[in-house]
Amino acid sequence: MKTYEIMYIIRTTIAEDEVKKVAKSFEKVLTDNGAKITDVTEMGQRELAYEIKDYKSGFYYVITINANDDKAINEFDRLARNSKDVIRHLITKKED
C-alpha cells in the first residue's frame, strides 16, 4: 500500500461553508476510488508566497492517504486541474 500526501489550496472568493463543501467533495473522490484517508489537516486561510491566478491568499488543506493503486490519485488530480475552486495542488508519494 502506497502513502500519499496531497496539499491543495481553495480560492478565498467563496463563502467559508462552501470551502468546506469543496474540501468534503475532494475527500469523497478519494474514498470513492479506493483510498483510505489517514489524516486531514485544515490549515486555514494563509497568504500565498506569490500571486496565483490573481489570488493573494487561499484556504490550505493537507490530506494523507493510503492507496493500493493510482486510481484515486489520478481522479483527484484530474478534478483538481479542472476545478475553478482549487487554485493549486500538489501530490507527493511518501517513502515508508
C-alpha positions in Angstrom: 0.0 0.0 0.0 1.3 3.4 -1.0 1.1 6.5 1.1 0.5 9.9 -0.5 0.3 13.4 0.8 -1.9 15.9 -1.1 -1.8 19.6 -0.4 -4.3 21.9 -2.2 -5.4 25.5 -1.9 -9.0 26.6 -2.3 -9.8 30.1 -3.5 -10.9 32.7 -0.9 -13.6 34.3 -3.0 -16.3 31.8 -2.0 -18.1 31.5 1.3 -16.5 29.6 4.2 -19.3 26.9 4.3 -18.7 26.5 0.5 -15.0 26.0 1.1 -15.8 23.1 3.5 -18.2 21.6 0.9 -15.4 21.7 -1.7 -13.0 20.0 0.7 -15.5 17.3 1.6 -16.2 16.6 -2.1 -12.5 16.1 -2.8 -12.2 13.7 0.2 -15.2 11.8 -1.2 -13.5 11.5 -4.5 -10.5 9.8 -2.8 -12.6 7.4 -0.7 -14.9 6.5 -3.6 -11.9 5.5 -5.7 -10.4 3.1 -3.1 -8.1 5.4 -1.0 -8.2 5.4 2.8 -7.8 8.8 4.4 -5.5 8.7 7.4 -5.2 12.4 8.2 -6.8 15.7 7.2 -5.3 18.9 8.2 -7.2 22.2 7.7 -4.5 24.9 7.8 -6.9 27.8 7.3 -6.5 30.9 5.3 -2.9 31.9 4.6 -1.1 34.3 2.4 0.5 32.9 -0.8 4.2 33.4 -1.4 3.3 34.8 -4.8 0.0 35.6 -6.6 -1.6 32.6 -8.3 -4.4 33.4 -10.8 -4.8 36.9 -9.2 -5.3 35.4 -5.7 -3.1 36.6 -2.8 -4.4 34.1 -0.2 -6.1 30.8 0.0 -7.5 28.1 2.3 -4.9 25.3 2.7 -5.7 21.6 3.2 -3.3 18.7 3.6 -4.6 15.1 3.2 -2.6 11.9 3.9 -4.0 8.8 2.2 -3.2 5.1 1.7 -4.0 3.6 -1.7 -3.3 0.3 -3.4 -3.2 1.8 -6.9 -3.1 5.2 -8.6 -6.8 5.4 -9.4 -7.8 7.8 -6.5 -4.7 10.0 -7.1 -5.4 10.2 -10.8 -9.0 11.1 -10.3 -8.2 13.7 -7.7 -5.5 15.2 -10.0 -8.0 15.4 -12.9 -10.7 17.0 -10.9 -8.4 19.5 -9.1 -7.0 20.6 -12.5 -10.5 21.3 -13.8 -11.9 22.8 -10.7 -12.4 26.6 -10.6 -12.3 26.4 -6.8 -8.8 24.8 -6.4 -6.1 27.3 -7.4 -3.1 24.9 -6.8 -2.5 21.3 -5.7 0.5 19.1 -5.1 0.6 15.3 -4.7 3.6 13.6 -3.3 4.4 10.0 -2.6 5.7 9.5 0.9 8.5 7.0 1.4 7.9 4.5 4.3 
